[in-house]
Amino acid sequence: MLLLIENFRQSPRGLVFPAGVSRNLSASPVVVYPAQDSPEVFCFSFLFLGLSSGETSSAQLQITIRTTEQGQAMLEHVYSPQATGTLTIQSLGGASSSIPVPLSALKQPNSSAPVTSCAQEPPVSRDFPEGITVTTSAPVMGVPRAFPNDWYDLLTQFYLSFPQVPGTKNVPFNWSRHTLVTMTSNDVDYSVSAAGGTTGRGGTDTPPTLGILATIVRPRLFQSYIYLVASAPFILLVSIFAIYYSRNPRRRKPEPYELAFGITAALVAILPLRSVLIPSSLPSPTRLDILFGIGTMFLVVSSIIWLIFSTATPDQDGSQPKNRGSVSSATAEQPGHIEGTSPHDLPGDDPR
């Protein structure tokens, strides 16, 4: 029980979510950070691919960068069309990665249906560039030992920087105010909640920074399923003993081998359940391991108490209950009794 209390005590929530959180992301894009100024220039799409949980957990993300028609014209007005920017991604723990972003890869070809907003799907064409797509791994902070109530916090900061064109004013383009960020989830095993915001205003030498805060948990239905299946052996064993005891009118004292057999059956059922329900990558003991141990100790202690304090029936304390044979023997010893006759057959007792 102390281990369970310690497990709950060491599992407080980490990062605090701001207002306007997008919860339970699905395959449909959800806006986590809208563009502050018009027009929309950059369209960032974050796709949660999955979680690698363990002693060091990380989230797999796919990032897609696109531009709109108005945004492309604005970028070519500020920067050279052949300019190549840098997307810098920073995560928890100081992990950082840089991705080149050439403007030529974002340029839209002549099309009858140009993309004018990030919400508009690009036309289906083999020659149409879908933008720049990269896959990255970001470390997360969480409590895997709280399984199946484990949670993980993802904090990712990113910013774009472009080289200044010679002869222009040294004023960096505030890309964050013209950027719309969406996020989706492609993993049905986790429930993702996300929010976005500005984490740095930037300056003359440092561009502004955007950040995405996401919390990754297991769905409530999955948690309920894990607890229900894990408690099945204990519920079954306790129910069998309760039904047997209630239907036994003489309250027969259980034999030690009967209790030992029941506890052994519960242990044999727990071992394969543990290997099926708890992922092998998680550190031990998890919250479910502790509950398994508490359930096993409950069965052992309650069985010992039942064996010690249950009362014995007359059949078990050495005394013999009265039966017809004993009554006949006692009757046979009475004075004047003739074997094979009843009192009504004695002379002088004619009922007539």
C-alpha positions as CSV (number, residue, x, y, z in Angstrom):
1,M,0.0,0.0,0.0
2,L,2.9,2.3,0.7
3,L,4.3,1.7,-2.7
4,L,0.9,2.6,-4.3
5,I,0.8,5.9,-2.3
6,E,4.4,6.7,-3.3
7,N,3.4,5.9,-7.0
8,F,0.6,8.5,-6.8
9,R,2.8,11.0,-5.0
10,Q,5.5,10.8,-7.7
11,S,2.9,11.2,-10.5
12,P,1.9,14.8,-10.4
13,R,1.1,16.7,-13.6
14,G,4.1,18.5,-15.0
15,L,3.5,21.4,-17.4
16,V,0.4,23.6,-16.9
17,F,-1.9,24.0,-19.9
18,P,-2.9,27.5,-21.0
19,A,-6.5,28.4,-21.9
20,G,-7.8,27.4,-25.3
21,V,-6.6,23.8,-25.4
22,S,-7.5,21.6,-28.3
23,R,-8.3,18.2,-26.7
24,N,-8.5,14.7,-28.2
25,L,-6.8,15.4,-31.5
26,S,-7.9,13.1,-34.4
27,A,-6.9,12.7,-38.0
28,S,-8.6,16.0,-38.9
29,P,-6.3,19.1,-38.6
30,V,-7.0,21.2,-35.5
31,V,-5.7,24.8,-35.3
32,V,-3.6,25.2,-32.2
33,Y,-2.1,28.6,-33.1
34,P,-4.0,30.9,-35.5
35,A,-2.2,33.5,-37.6
36,Q,-2.2,36.9,-35.8
37,D,-1.9,39.0,-39.0
38,S,-3.1,38.6,-42.5
39,P,-2.2,37.2,-45.0
40,E,-1.3,33.7,-43.9
41,V,2.3,33.0,-45.1
42,F,3.4,29.8,-43.5
43,C,1.2,26.7,-42.8
44,F,2.8,24.4,-40.2
45,S,1.2,20.9,-39.8
46,F,2.3,18.7,-36.9
47,L,1.3,15.1,-37.1
48,F,1.8,12.9,-34.0
49,L,2.9,9.5,-35.2
50,G,3.5,7.7,-32.0
51,L,5.2,7.5,-28.6
52,S,8.2,5.5,-27.6
53,S,7.8,5.0,-23.9
54,G,10.3,3.7,-21.4
55,E,13.1,5.1,-19.2
56,T,13.7,7.8,-21.8
57,S,10.5,8.5,-23.7
58,S,10.2,10.4,-27.0
59,A,7.4,11.3,-29.4
60,Q,7.6,10.9,-33.2
61,L,6.4,14.0,-35.1
62,Q,6.0,14.7,-38.8
63,I,6.2,18.4,-39.7
64,T,5.0,19.8,-43.0
65,I,5.6,23.4,-44.1
66,R,3.6,25.0,-46.9
67,T,3.0,28.5,-48.1
68,T,0.0,30.3,-49.6
69,E,0.0,32.3,-52.8
70,Q,0.0,35.7,-51.0
71,G,2.7,34.4,-48.6
72,Q,4.9,33.4,-51.5
73,A,4.7,36.8,-53.0
74,M,5.5,38.5,-49.7
75,L,8.5,36.2,-49.1
76,E,9.9,37.0,-52.6
77,H,9.4,40.7,-51.9
78,V,11.4,40.5,-48.7
79,Y,13.9,37.7,-49.5
80,S,15.7,36.4,-52.6
81,P,13.7,33.7,-54.4
82,Q,16.7,31.5,-54.1
83,A,17.1,32.1,-50.4
84,T,17.2,29.1,-48.1
85,G,16.0,29.5,-44.5
86,T,16.5,27.4,-41.5
87,L,13.9,25.8,-39.3
88,T,15.3,25.2,-35.8
89,I,13.4,22.9,-33.5
90,Q,14.1,22.8,-29.8
91,S,12.7,20.3,-27.4
92,L,12.8,19.5,-23.7
93,G,16.3,18.8,-22.4
94,G,18.0,21.1,-24.8
95,A,17.7,18.8,-27.9
96,S,17.9,20.9,-31.1
97,S,17.8,20.2,-34.8
98,S,18.0,22.4,-37.9
99,I,16.2,21.8,-41.1
100,P,16.9,23.7,-44.4
101,V,13.9,25.4,-45.9
102,P,14.5,26.6,-49.5
103,L,11.9,29.0,-50.7
104,S,12.0,27.4,-54.1
105,A,10.7,24.2,-52.6
106,L,7.7,26.1,-51.3
107,K,6.9,28.0,-54.5
108,Q,3.5,27.2,-56.0
109,P,3.3,26.5,-59.8
110,N,0.8,28.3,-61.9
111,S,-2.5,26.7,-61.0
112,S,-6.2,27.5,-61.7
113,A,-6.9,26.9,-58.0
114,P,-4.1,28.6,-56.0
115,V,-3.9,28.0,-52.3
116,T,-5.0,31.3,-50.6
117,S,-5.3,30.0,-47.0
118,C,-3.9,27.3,-44.8
119,A,-7.3,25.7,-44.4
120,Q,-7.5,25.1,-48.2
121,E,-6.2,21.8,-49.5
122,P,-3.6,22.0,-52.3
123,P,-4.7,20.8,-55.7
124,V,-4.0,17.1,-56.4
125,S,-1.2,17.3,-58.9
126,R,2.0,15.3,-59.4
127,D,3.9,18.6,-60.1
128,F,2.4,20.4,-57.2
129,P,4.9,20.6,-54.2
130,E,3.2,19.6,-51.0
131,G,5.8,21.6,-49.1
132,I,8.7,20.4,-47.0
133,T,8.0,17.3,-44.8
134,V,10.4,16.2,-42.1
135,T,10.1,13.5,-39.4
136,T,11.8,14.2,-36.1
137,S,11.9,12.7,-32.6
138,A,11.2,14.9,-29.6
139,P,11.9,13.9,-26.0
140,V,9.0,14.1,-23.7
141,M,8.6,14.4,-19.9
142,G,6.3,12.0,-18.2
143,V,5.7,9.3,-15.6
144,P,5.7,5.8,-17.3
145,R,5.5,4.0,-13.9
146,A,1.9,5.3,-13.5
147,F,0.7,2.9,-16.2
148,P,-2.1,2.7,-17.3
149,N,-2.6,6.3,-16.0
150,D,0.8,7.3,-17.4
151,W,1.1,10.7,-19.1
152,Y,3.7,12.5,-21.2
153,D,4.3,16.2,-21.8
154,L,5.7,17.4,-25.1
155,L,7.1,21.0,-25.4
156,T,8.5,21.9,-28.8
157,Q,9.7,25.3,-29.8
158,F,10.6,26.2,-33.3
159,Y,11.5,29.3,-35.4
160,L,12.4,30.2,-38.9
161,S,15.3,32.4,-39.9
162,F,16.3,33.7,-43.4
163,P,19.4,35.4,-44.5
164,Q,19.0,39.1,-45.1
165,V,19.2,40.4,-48.7
166,P,22.2,42.8,-49.1
167,G,21.0,46.4,-49.4
168,T,17.8,45.9,-47.5
169,K,16.9,47.2,-44.0
170,N,18.1,45.0,-41.2
171,V,14.5,44.3,-40.0
172,P,13.7,40.6,-39.6
173,F,10.5,39.3,-41.1
174,N,8.1,38.6,-38.2
175,W,7.1,35.2,-39.6
176,S,5.3,34.1,-36.4
177,R,2.4,36.6,-36.8
178,H,1.7,35.2,-40.3
179,T,1.9,31.6,-39.4
180,L,-0.9,29.1,-38.8
181,V,-0.1,25.9,-36.9
182,T,-2.3,22.8,-36.9
183,M,-1.8,19.5,-35.3
184,T,-3.3,16.0,-35.9
185,S,-2.8,12.6,-34.3
186,N,-2.3,9.3,-36.2
187,D,-2.1,7.1,-33.2
188,V,-5.3,5.7,-31.8
189,D,-3.5,4.3,-28.7
190,Y,-3.1,7.7,-27.2
191,S,-5.2,10.8,-26.6
192,V,-3.4,14.0,-27.4
193,S,-4.3,17.5,-26.2
194,A,-2.4,20.5,-27.6
195,A,-2.1,24.2,-27.5
196,G,0.3,26.7,-29.2
197,G,1.6,30.1,-28.5
198,T,4.5,32.5,-28.8
199,T,7.4,31.7,-26.5
200,G,9.8,34.4,-27.6
201,R,9.3,37.8,-29.2
202,G,12.6,37.8,-30.9
203,G,14.9,40.8,-31.7
204,T,17.3,42.1,-34.2
205,D,19.4,39.0,-34.2
206,T,16.9,36.4,-32.9
207,P,13.7,35.6,-34.7
208,P,10.5,35.1,-32.7
209,T,9.8,31.6,-31.4
210,L,6.6,29.6,-31.5
211,G,5.9,26.7,-29.2
212,I,3.5,23.7,-29.0
213,L,2.6,22.2,-25.7
214,A,1.0,18.7,-25.9
215,T,-0.1,16.2,-23.3
216,I,-0.2,12.6,-24.3
217,V,-2.3,10.2,-22.3
218,R,-4.0,6.8,-22.8
219,P,-7.8,7.0,-23.5
220,R,-10.1,6.5,-20.6
221,L,-11.7,3.5,-22.3
222,F,-8.3,1.8,-22.5
223,Q,-7.6,2.5,-18.8
224,S,-10.9,1.1,-17.8
225,Y,-10.3,-2.0,-19.9
226,I,-6.9,-2.6,-18.3
227,Y,-8.2,-2.3,-14.8
228,L,-11.2,-4.6,-15.6
229,V,-9.2,-7.4,-17.1
230,A,-6.5,-7.1,-14.4
231,S,-9.1,-7.5,-11.6
232,A,-10.9,-10.5,-13.2
233,P,-8.8,-13.3,-11.4
234,F,-9.4,-11.7,-8.0
235,I,-13.1,-11.1,-8.6
236,L,-13.5,-14.6,-9.8
237,L,-11.7,-16.2,-6.8
238,V,-13.5,-14.0,-4.2
239,S,-16.9,-14.7,-5.8
240,I,-16.3,-18.5,-5.7
241,F,-15.4,-18.5,-2.0
242,A,-18.3,-16.2,-1.2
243,I,-20.8,-18.3,-3.0
244,Y,-19.4,-21.5,-1.6
245,Y,-19.5,-20.1,2.0
246,S,-23.0,-18.7,1.7
247,R,-24.4,-22.1,0.3
248,N,-22.7,-24.2,3.0
249,P,-25.2,-24.2,5.8
250,R,-22.9,-26.1,8.2
251,R,-20.1,-23.6,7.6
252,R,-17.6,-26.3,7.1
253,K,-14.1,-25.2,7.9
254,P,-12.0,-24.9,4.7
255,E,-9.1,-27.3,4.3
256,P,-5.6,-25.7,3.8
257,Y,-5.2,-27.3,0.5
258,E,-8.4,-25.7,-0.8
259,L,-7.1,-22.2,0.0
260,A,-3.7,-23.0,-1.3
261,F,-5.2,-24.2,-4.6
262,G,-7.3,-21.0,-5.0
263,I,-4.3,-18.7,-4.3
264,T,-2.1,-20.7,-6.7
265,A,-4.8,-20.4,-9.4
266,A,-4.9,-16.6,-9.0
267,L,-1.1,-16.4,-9.2
268,V,-1.1,-18.5,-12.4
269,A,-3.6,-16.2,-13.9
270,I,-1.8,-13.0,-12.9
271,L,1.6,-13.9,-14.6
272,P,0.3,-14.1,-18.2
273,L,-2.0,-11.1,-17.6
274,R,1.0,-9.0,-16.6
275,S,3.0,-9.8,-19.7
276,V,0.0,-9.1,-21.9
277,L,-1.3,-5.9,-20.3
278,I,1.9,-4.1,-19.4
279,P,4.3,-3.1,-22.3
280,S,7.7,-4.6,-21.9
281,S,9.4,-1.2,-22.6
282,L,8.0,0.4,-19.4
283,P,10.1,0.4,-16.2
284,S,8.9,-1.7,-13.3
285,P,7.1,-1.7,-11.0
286,T,4.2,0.1,-12.6
287,R,1.0,1.1,-10.9
288,L,-0.6,-2.1,-12.2
289,D,2.2,-4.2,-10.8
290,I,1.6,-2.7,-7.4
291,L,-2.1,-3.4,-7.6
292,F,-1.4,-7.0,-8.6
293,G,0.8,-7.4,-5.5
294,I,-1.8,-5.8,-3.2
295,G,-4.5,-8.1,-4.6
296,T,-2.3,-11.2,-4.1
297,M,-1.4,-10.2,-0.5
298,F,-5.1,-9.6,0.2
299,L,-5.9,-13.2,-0.9
300,V,-3.1,-14.7,1.2
301,V,-3.9,-12.7,4.4
302,S,-7.7,-13.2,4.1
303,S,-7.2,-17.0,3.5
304,I,-5.0,-17.3,6.6
305,I,-7.5,-15.4,8.8
306,W,-10.3,-17.5,7.5
307,L,-8.4,-20.7,8.2
308,I,-7.6,-19.6,11.8
309,F,-10.9,-18.1,12.9
310,S,-13.4,-20.3,11.1
311,T,-15.3,-22.6,13.5
312,A,-15.2,-26.4,13.0
313,T,-18.4,-28.4,12.5
314,P,-19.3,-31.5,14.7
315,D,-18.0,-33.8,12.0
316,Q,-14.5,-32.3,12.3
317,D,-14.1,-32.0,16.1
318,G,-14.3,-35.7,16.8
319,S,-17.9,-36.0,18.0
320,Q,-20.3,-38.2,16.1
321,P,-23.8,-37.0,15.4
322,K,-26.7,-39.1,16.5
323,N,-28.2,-41.5,14.0
324,R,-30.7,-44.3,13.8
325,G,-28.2,-47.0,14.8
326,S,-27.4,-45.3,18.0
327,V,-31.1,-44.8,18.8
328,S,-31.8,-48.5,18.1
329,S,-28.9,-49.6,20.3
330,A,-30.1,-47.4,23.2
331,T,-33.6,-48.8,22.7
332,A,-32.3,-52.4,22.7
333,E,-30.7,-51.9,26.1
334,Q,-34.0,-50.9,27.7
335,P,-35.3,-53.4,30.3
336,G,-38.0,-55.7,28.9
337,H,-37.3,-55.1,25.3
338,I,-37.5,-58.1,23.0
339,E,-35.5,-57.9,19.9
340,G,-37.5,-57.7,16.7
341,T,-40.6,-56.4,18.5
342,S,-42.0,-53.0,19.1
343,P,-43.6,-51.8,22.3
344,H,-47.1,-52.2,20.7
345,D,-46.4,-55.9,20.2
346,L,-46.0,-56.7,23.9
347,P,-48.7,-58.9,25.6
348,G,-51.5,-57.1,27.1
349,D,-51.3,-54.2,24.8
350,D,-53.9,-55.3,22.3
351,P,-55.2,-52.0,20.9
352,R,-58.6,-53.6,20.5
